[in-house]
Amino acid sequence: MDDWSESAAQPYLWLTTVGRRTGLERTVELWFGLAGRTVYLLAGGGERAGWVGNALAHPDVQVRLGGRTFRGLARAPDPESAEAARARRLLAAKYQGWRAGRPLSRWAAESFCLAVDLAARAA
C-alpha cells in the first residue's frame, strides 16, 4: 500500500491472532494508530486481554485494514520507551481528542501497548 493516510483514517481494524491455547484463529475489532508501517494498539485489560496474550505467544498475525489484509509481526515495545509514548499520544489524539500539553487519559496512559510491524505488501 503506497498511501497509508487513508488507512490511518479508518475508525478500526481487525486483528487476527492464533489462540495460544486452542491454536484456532481469533479475530477482534480494535482501535488503532498507524505510524509508517507499524500499527499500534492499546489494551485496557493489559496482558490479560486474550488478543494480547495470543499475539505475544504467536507474533505472526494478520491485520485487515481499509479493505486489505496484511501480515504482521507483533511485539511489545518497552512501556517506558519513546515509541510507546508516541503510540499512546497517537491513539489518544485519534480517539479522545488529546492535544499536546494536556494530560493523557487513564486509558491512554496505562493500557498495554502492542505494536504490529506490517509487511510491505498485502497478504
Secondary structure, 3 states (H helix, E strand, C coil): CCCCHHHHCCCCEEEEEECCCCCCEEEEEECCEEECCEEEEEECCHHHCHHHHHHHHCCEEEEEECCEEEEEEEECCCCCCHHHHHHHHHHHHHHHCCCCCCCCCHHHHHCEEEEEEEEEEEC
